[in-house]
Amino acid sequence: MLSLQAPGNCSSAKNLTEHWLSRFSLLIAVLLSLGVSASLSGTVPLLVQSAPGASSTGHSSGSVSFSTPSAAGDTIVLFVRFGGATIVNVTDNQTGGSNTYTSVLGPTQWGVAPEPTDRLAQVLVAKNITGGSKLTITVTLSGSSTHDTYIAALEYSGVDASNPVNAAAVGTGTVSANGAPTTGNLTTTVANTKLVATSWDSNESYTPTGNGSGYTTDTAAGINSISGGSGWANLTEDRTAAITGTWNATASSSPAVDQWVIQLVALRPAGSAVPVITSITPASGPIGTSVTLTGTGFTGASGVSFNGTRATTFTVSSDTQMSATVPAGATTGKISVTNTAGTGTSAGNFTVTTVPVISPITLTGKFTEADSGTTSVSSQTVSNTGFAIATGD
């Protein structure tokens, strides 16, 4: 496996990323010609769709709707701006029951007196969604919002279904005192994370060209101001962090950004976490038994072994559950699961049992009666193929 690591100088790591990526395909071709296998850890998460939503001051909820049905296993990231309240509930109209949304960053208070200081921003994530429904997501507050509520919803595929967020960072300030919007630094621990950021501007003046260096503006997530601003209330952007290292996010201060907050999350790619096996069901059985494994990191599993003997049949149901058939030649021992990030091994053993084989029983003598079973008599030899005890002299 080829592993690209960030140099000690974080700034240099980011500057070199584009240089490495532009030459990566050539590097792969050279390595393959030499018979060397090369791979990155995890597949880069991909943006599937985005949607904007807005609700005016004084309302206690807001909603946002996607235009197409979401896919099973995807991840939804919500950036929410509101004021003077707390988020008490986030639900959607998923058939069979709402997906679960968890706060991963914030609420972050922003604003500097004499301007309002009760503005808030928060990021929530729904992992491993059910899929199949065209979702409308509703954010409910603890009371009436003191500012317009804005919501940017983004759906990504290829995100780790168990631990979607690798790191997060935030920054607040004013252009006059702090310059253009900039987050603090975060450190990615796996390659190919997707960095997703949203900056909110008190003047609501963002334009599509306000993205930071190395980032791409998500124009579909841009929310038109509903309070007289000249542009968008937000600047939502993303980029791929191809190598591990320290990263941040920035946005432009043009044309009229004043007070700002910017939040950044790093989405962990699927297959970037080593599998963890937490339970084995059943814990014993003969060759051919279907064994259910529960744990994390099963997405992208490339192999399952029983005490070193590779299973020829296995099925990944989700990132947290899979099944495998005990292969011929397997012996009692640990079960291991392998993906692109490495191999995880069970804490306990799976016991391989043998199926008892009952050979025909031959009894010799004179018999007058058999309690049960199928009995045949030839001369003075009795062959009993049942489990009965024959009686006689």
C-alpha positions, 0 to 999 in steps of 0.5 A: 500500500502507498501511504502519503503523509503530510510533512511536518509543516502544515501549510506546506502540506496543503500547498503540496496537495494539488501538486501531488494530486496532479501527478498521482495518476502518473505515479499509479501507472508507474507503480503498476508497471513495476508490479507494485500495488498502490491504494489510498485509505478509503474512497473520497465522499461525494456530494449527492445533492444540496438544498437551501431553506429559510424561515423568517424571524419569530418562527420556532421552526424551519425546514429544507427539502431535497429534490430527489430521494436520498440513497440508503447509507448516505450521510446528511450534513445540516448547517443551521443559523438561528438566534435566541433559542436552542435546537430541540428536535430535528426530524424528517419524513423518512418512510418508516420513521425519521433518520436520527440527527446528531449535533457535531459542532456548536451551537456557536454564538457569534456577533460583537456588540453593539451588533446583536450577539444572540446569533447562533450556528450549529452543525448536525449530521444524520449517518447511514440514512435509511434512504428511498424517500425525498426528504423534507427536514424540519428543525424545531427550536425551543422558542421563537428565533430572534433572527431569520433561520437558515438551513443548508442541507447536504447529502454525501455518499461514501461516508463512514456509516458508523463514525462519519465525522473525523474532526471539526473546527470553527471560527468567529469574528469581524472583518474589521478586527479579524479579517476574512472568515477563517476557522481554527485548524483541525487535524485529519487522521485518515486520507481522503476526508471531505472538508465541508464548511459553511460561513454565515455573514451578518450582512447576508452578502455572499456570492458564488465566488466567495469560496476559500482557496482550494474549496469549491462553492456549493451553489445549490446550497446558497440561501438567498437573503430574506432580510434585504441582504445583497446576496446569500446568507451563507457560503457553503463549500467543500474540498478533499483532504487527500492526505492526513494533516492540519487543515482549515477553511476560509471564505472571502470578505467580499463584497460586504461581509461584516460579522461572521462565523464559519464552521468546518467538519471533516467527513471520514470516508467509508472503509477508512476505519479498521473493522471492529467485531463486537459479537459473533452469533452463533459462537460455535457451529460446524463447517457451513454455518452462517455466522453473523458478525456485529461491530463497525467498519464492515463497509468495503470489507474484502475478506473474512477469515476463521482462525486464518482460513479464508471464507469463500462466502460473506455478505456485508449488510451494513457498516455494522453487520455482516455474515460469513459462512464457516469455510472447509478446513476452518478450526477453532479460533478468532474471526478476522475482517479485512478492509482497506484500512486494515484487519480487525480481529474478534476478542473471543473464539469461534468454536468449530464443531464436528457433526457426529456420524453414527455407523451401523451397529451389528449385534450377533446372537439370538433375539426374540424382540426389538424395542424399536428401530429397523431390524433385519435378521439373517441367520444369527446376525442382526443389523440394527439401524436405529437406536433401540436396545434389542432384548433376547437370549 
